[in-house]
Amino acid sequence: MTGLAAAAAVTKGPSPFWFATRGSGVVTLVLLTAVVCLGILASVGWRTERLPRFVVAGLHRNLTLLAVAFLGVHVATAIADGFAPIRVRDAIVPFLSPYRPLWLGLGTLACDLLLAVVLTSLLRRRLGYRTWRGVHWLAYASWPLALAHSFGTGSDTRLGWMAALGLACVAAVLAAVLVRVAAGPGELGPRLGAALAAGGVACALLLWYRTGPAQPGWAARAGTPSALLKTTTVVRAARRAPALPATFAGRLAGKLTESGPDGNGFTTIRIDTAVHGRVRGTLRLALGGYASDEGGVSLTSSGVAFAAKGSPVYEGSVVGLRGMHVDARVSSPDGGTFDLALDLRIDPSTGTVGGLVHGTQA
């Protein structure tokens, strides 16, 4: 691969598979949280007037199947994306992948446990109730594994909405556990111990998130291969628009076009130029006004657009006009503002425009 082709491959944007992996992973976590909560509440006979027990049971079953479907999409798109070295084997056998082996392996374990629950449910009549019940408890173990996998290897780990989603999932499961402890049979002591244990696990998960995945440098500590870290750094550097220097100067070369006056005497003058020098780009002025008695144009409207190579477009208007000297102020969408001073040279016979531009950060 040539240097140019390699650079193009590195700076290429994320594939649709990458977005599908992120989205399906988040949906799977939400669905699995709902499945665990319904399973806990159903164990104590929870129901409402609108949701009798058979409806709760049906909802629990259907959400489980939906979670498995989204899990399948999550696994398939992660393998198909190809950015991280994730193979089919890594989706079945945990802790063998070179990409974040521990945290990806926890996701693989959660996947295996959930599939075991589904398969034994389909074979429930042949396996017997006790065997099915024992395996079914694995669904509860799959949830914390899935949550740790989401935080440990997810690309949205440090985003606020992902942290809020994880906190909401933890709170929902903890609330269901507290209802189960309060309404369940048995002595009060063991039930309080179970509630404290559930709260301790929740606090441990949140503390780990705050001190680990939420901190800078987690990608390297989580086990991301160094080659991928270098590639990600190059991609981010390529996407970041270079900042303009605080001051710059350049030469202008372009053309003037004039239209009008129209029926009301309104005239439009447009100047399109290329900027040469340390900063390269384009500069456009649009001036509008009415013919004056002195033979010129009385300015009533203006527009200025300046786009340096690789930087956002700065737009604004003329703030001063003295002969061939133009002062303008332009701003970019991210809030950057520059004052531009233009000294123009115009050949009326050909419409050729030359001159100088000086920019200063406001």
C-alpha distance (Angstrom), angle and dihedral (degrees) to the residues before:
residue distance angle dihedral
M1 . . .
T2 3.80 . .
G3 3.80 121.8 .
L4 3.80 91.1 -106.3
A5 3.80 92.8 49.7
A6 3.79 91.3 46.4
A7 3.78 91.5 51.7
A8 3.81 90.5 49.6
A9 3.80 90.2 51.0
V10 3.79 92.3 49.6
T11 3.78 96.8 47.9
K12 3.79 95.2 44.3
G13 3.80 113.3 120.8
P14 3.80 124.6 -109.9
S15 3.79 115.8 -70.7
P16 3.82 123.1 -116.0
F17 3.81 87.5 -108.6
W18 3.81 89.5 62.5
F19 3.81 92.2 54.9
A20 3.82 90.5 44.8
T21 3.81 90.5 51.8
R22 3.80 92.0 52.1
G23 3.79 94.9 46.0
S24 3.80 96.8 44.1
G25 3.81 91.0 47.0
V26 3.80 92.4 54.7
V27 3.81 92.4 46.0
T28 3.81 91.0 48.5
L29 3.81 91.2 53.1
V30 3.82 91.6 50.4
L31 3.80 92.6 47.4
L32 3.80 92.6 46.5
T33 3.80 89.6 51.0
A34 3.81 89.9 52.7
V35 3.82 90.6 48.1
V36 3.81 92.4 52.0
C37 3.80 92.7 46.6
L38 3.80 92.8 49.3
G39 3.80 91.0 46.2
I40 3.80 91.8 52.7
L41 3.79 93.5 46.1
A42 3.81 93.4 45.1
S43 3.82 89.8 55.4
V44 3.82 89.4 67.1
G45 3.80 94.5 43.6
W46 3.80 95.2 -103.3
R47 3.79 114.5 179.4
T48 3.79 141.6 142.8
E49 3.79 134.1 -147.8
R50 3.80 90.3 -97.0
L51 3.81 94.5 38.5
P52 3.81 111.7 47.7
R53 3.79 118.5 -172.9
F54 3.81 96.0 -93.8
V55 3.81 89.9 53.3
V56 3.81 91.2 49.7
A57 3.81 89.4 49.9
G58 3.81 92.0 49.2
L59 3.79 91.8 46.9
H60 3.80 90.2 49.9
R61 3.80 91.4 52.0
N62 3.81 95.1 46.0
L63 3.81 93.5 47.0
T64 3.80 88.8 51.5
L65 3.81 91.4 53.8
L66 3.81 90.7 46.0
A67 3.81 90.3 50.6
V68 3.81 89.7 51.6
A69 3.82 90.1 50.7
F70 3.80 92.8 52.2
L71 3.79 89.5 43.9
G72 3.80 88.4 56.4
V73 3.80 90.4 52.1
H74 3.82 90.2 47.5
V75 3.80 93.1 52.7
A76 3.80 95.9 41.8
T77 3.81 95.2 49.4
A78 3.82 92.3 45.3
I79 3.80 89.5 56.1
A80 3.81 94.0 42.1
D81 3.81 94.2 48.8
G82 3.78 92.3 70.5
F83 3.81 96.6 -163.6
A84 3.80 93.5 107.9
P85 3.84 117.8 42.2
I86 3.82 95.7 -110.4
R87 3.80 115.8 150.3
V88 3.79 133.7 -170.3
R89 3.80 89.0 -103.5
D90 3.81 90.2 57.6
A91 3.81 89.7 59.7
I92 3.82 90.1 58.5
V93 3.82 107.9 28.5
P94 3.84 113.6 49.0
F95 3.82 129.0 -136.5
L96 3.83 97.4 18.8
S97 3.80 99.8 99.6
P98 3.83 118.7 103.2
Y99 3.82 87.4 -142.5
R100 3.83 111.5 84.5
P101 3.83 90.9 -38.6
L102 3.81 98.2 -169.5
W103 3.79 98.5 46.8
L104 3.80 95.2 38.3
G105 3.81 87.9 46.8
L106 3.80 91.1 55.7
G107 3.79 88.5 55.2
T108 3.80 89.6 49.8
L109 3.82 90.4 51.5
A110 3.81 90.8 50.2
C111 3.81 89.1 50.0
D112 3.82 92.5 49.7
L113 3.80 92.6 48.2
L114 3.79 92.8 49.0
L115 3.81 91.7 48.8
A116 3.81 89.7 49.6
V117 3.80 89.9 54.4
V118 3.81 91.9 49.9
L119 3.81 94.7 46.4
T120 3.81 94.0 47.7
S121 3.79 89.7 47.9
L122 3.79 89.6 55.4
L123 3.85 89.3 48.9
R124 3.78 95.3 39.7
R125 3.80 95.9 122.5
R126 3.81 92.2 53.8
L127 3.79 97.1 42.4
G128 3.77 99.0 45.9
Y129 3.76 131.1 -125.7
R130 3.82 98.5 -81.5
T131 3.79 94.6 52.3
W132 3.78 91.8 44.9
R133 3.80 91.2 47.5
G134 3.78 92.5 50.4
V135 3.79 93.5 50.7
H136 3.79 91.1 42.5
W137 3.79 90.1 63.8
L138 3.80 87.1 65.3
A139 3.80 88.2 75.2
Y140 3.80 87.9 72.6
A141 3.81 90.7 53.7
S142 3.81 91.7 49.9
W143 3.80 92.6 62.2
P144 3.84 100.2 64.2
L145 3.81 88.8 41.6
A146 3.81 90.3 53.7
L147 3.79 91.6 47.5
A148 3.81 92.4 50.0
H149 3.81 88.8 47.6
S150 3.81 91.2 51.1
F151 3.79 93.1 51.7
G152 3.79 95.8 37.3
T153 3.78 100.5 50.2
G154 3.82 106.0 12.0
S155 3.81 117.7 118.2
D156 3.83 91.2 -140.0
T157 3.80 95.0 53.8
R158 3.81 96.9 117.9
L159 3.81 95.6 43.7
G160 3.79 116.9 107.5
W161 3.78 95.7 -129.3
M162 3.81 91.8 54.3
A163 3.79 91.0 50.6
A164 3.82 89.8 49.7
L165 3.81 90.8 48.4
G166 3.80 92.1 50.7
L167 3.80 90.9 48.1
A168 3.81 90.6 50.2
C169 3.83 90.9 51.1
V170 3.80 91.5 50.0
A171 3.81 91.3 47.4
A172 3.82 92.3 49.4
V173 3.79 94.4 51.0
L174 3.80 92.0 43.4
A175 3.81 90.5 51.7
A176 3.81 90.9 50.5
V177 3.81 90.5 49.5
L178 3.82 90.9 51.2
V179 3.82 90.5 51.3
R180 3.79 89.3 49.3
V181 3.81 92.0 49.8
A182 3.80 93.0 46.7
A183 3.79 95.6 47.5
G184 3.78 100.0 33.3
P185 3.81 126.2 103.0
G186 3.79 125.9 -106.3
E187 3.77 136.6 59.2
L188 3.78 121.4 -32.3
G189 3.82 95.9 -122.2
P190 3.82 98.3 62.8
R191 3.79 90.6 42.9
L192 3.80 91.5 53.3
G193 3.78 88.7 48.0
A194 3.80 89.7 53.6
A195 3.80 90.9 49.6
L196 3.81 91.6 50.2
A197 3.80 90.6 47.7
A198 3.80 91.4 52.0
G199 3.79 90.9 48.7
G200 3.80 90.5 48.2
V201 3.80 91.9 52.9
A202 3.80 90.7 49.1
C203 3.82 92.2 49.8
A204 3.81 91.0 46.9
L205 3.80 91.4 52.2
L206 3.79 92.7 49.7
L207 3.81 93.2 45.3
W208 3.79 90.8 49.9
Y209 3.80 90.3 50.0
R210 3.81 93.1 50.8
T211 3.82 93.6 48.3
G212 3.81 97.3 37.6
P213 3.83 126.7 22.7
A214 3.82 93.5 23.5
Q215 3.81 92.1 57.8
P216 3.82 127.1 84.8
G217 3.79 115.3 -97.0
W218 3.79 95.0 33.0
A219 3.82 92.7 127.9
A220 3.80 91.0 64.3
R221 3.81 94.4 42.5
A222 3.81 91.6 47.8
G223 3.80 91.0 61.6
T224 3.80 104.7 -97.2
P225 3.83 109.1 164.7
S226 3.80 112.3 -105.1
A227 3.81 91.5 -123.5
L228 3.81 90.3 60.3
L229 3.81 91.8 46.5
K230 3.82 90.0 54.6
T231 3.80 91.3 47.1
T232 3.80 92.0 50.1
T233 3.80 90.5 49.9
V234 3.81 91.2 51.9
V235 3.80 91.9 47.7
R236 3.80 92.6 50.4
A237 3.80 91.3 47.7
A238 3.80 90.7 49.9
R239 3.81 92.7 50.5
R240 3.79 95.2 47.6
A241 3.78 108.5 94.0
P242 3.81 110.3 -126.5
A243 3.79 112.8 -112.8
L244 3.79 119.4 -118.9
P245 3.80 115.8 -114.8
A246 3.79 115.3 -101.3
T247 3.80 89.5 -110.4
F248 3.78 130.3 16.3
A249 3.77 140.7 163.8
G250 3.78 131.0 -154.2
R251 3.78 146.4 168.0
L252 3.79 122.3 -106.3
A253 3.77 126.8 -141.9
G254 3.78 124.5 170.2
K255 3.76 148.1 94.2
L256 3.80 140.5 -77.4
T257 3.79 123.7 -137.0
E258 3.80 125.1 -172.9
S259 3.78 131.0 -164.3
G260 3.78 127.7 -173.3
P261 2.80 158.4 -33.4
D262 3.79 91.4 -139.3
G263 3.79 126.4 -161.5
N264 3.79 90.3 -70.6
G265 3.80 93.6 47.1
F266 3.82 94.3 -106.2
T267 3.81 115.8 150.9
T268 3.82 128.8 -165.9
I269 3.80 122.8 -156.5
R270 3.80 120.0 -169.1
I271 3.78 125.0 -171.0
D272 3.81 119.0 -169.2
T273 3.79 116.4 -173.8
A274 3.77 141.0 166.8
V275 3.80 118.2 -130.9
H276 3.81 116.8 -136.2
G277 3.78 128.9 -172.1
R278 3.78 134.7 52.3
V279 3.79 88.8 -18.4
R280 3.79 115.3 44.0
G281 3.78 125.5 -165.5
T282 3.78 144.1 91.3
L283 3.78 133.3 -64.2
R284 3.79 125.0 -163.8
L285 3.79 129.8 -174.0
A286 3.79 125.7 -170.4
L287 3.80 115.8 -170.3
G288 3.78 125.1 -177.7
G289 3.78 132.4 -176.3
Y290 3.79 148.9 116.5
A291 3.77 128.2 -77.6
S292 3.80 111.7 -93.9
D293 3.80 127.6 -144.5
E294 3.81 89.5 -111.1
G295 3.79 90.7 63.2
G296 3.81 98.2 -103.4
V297 3.79 132.9 94.0
S298 3.81 124.3 -88.0
L299 3.82 103.5 -137.6
T300 3.82 115.2 -126.8
S301 3.84 102.4 156.8
S302 3.77 138.0 19.2
G303 3.77 142.9 176.0
V304 3.79 131.0 -167.4
A305 3.80 127.8 -168.8
F306 3.79 123.3 -176.8
A307 3.82 123.0 -178.7
A308 3.79 120.1 178.5
K309 3.78 117.9 -163.2
G310 3.80 110.0 -81.9
S311 3.82 94.6 1.9
P312 3.82 131.1 101.9
V313 3.80 120.4 -92.3
Y314 3.80 114.8 -90.4
E315 3.80 114.8 -150.8
G316 3.77 132.4 -175.8
S317 3.78 143.6 113.8
V318 3.79 144.0 -89.1
V319 3.81 113.8 -81.8
G320 3.80 98.7 177.8
L321 3.80 136.8 21.5
R322 3.79 124.2 -175.2
G323 3.78 113.3 164.3
M324 3.82 106.3 -64.2
H325 3.80 93.2 -12.7
V326 3.81 114.6 97.4
D327 3.80 127.8 -173.2
A328 3.81 117.8 -163.0
R329 3.78 138.6 170.7
V330 3.81 120.3 -147.5
S331 3.82 133.5 180.0
S332 3.81 135.5 -165.0
P333 3.83 127.2 -136.6
D334 3.81 90.5 -103.9
G335 3.82 91.7 58.8
G336 3.82 101.3 -98.9
T337 3.82 113.7 143.5
F338 3.82 130.9 -165.0
D339 3.79 133.7 -175.3
L340 3.79 111.5 -140.5
A341 3.80 124.5 -158.4
L342 3.81 114.3 -165.1
D343 3.79 127.1 -169.4
L344 3.79 105.5 -168.9
R345 3.79 132.5 -163.1
I346 3.79 114.0 -163.4
D347 3.79 127.5 -173.0
P348 3.84 104.0 -150.9
S349 3.79 93.0 -161.6
T350 3.80 96.3 57.4
G351 3.80 102.7 18.0
T352 3.81 89.9 -124.9
V353 3.79 114.8 156.3
G354 3.80 127.1 -156.4
G355 3.76 135.4 157.4
L356 3.77 144.1 103.0
V357 3.78 136.1 -66.2
H358 3.77 127.3 -158.6
G359 3.80 120.9 -168.7
T360 3.79 128.1 -162.7
Q361 3.79 126.3 -177.4
A362 3.80 108.9 -115.9
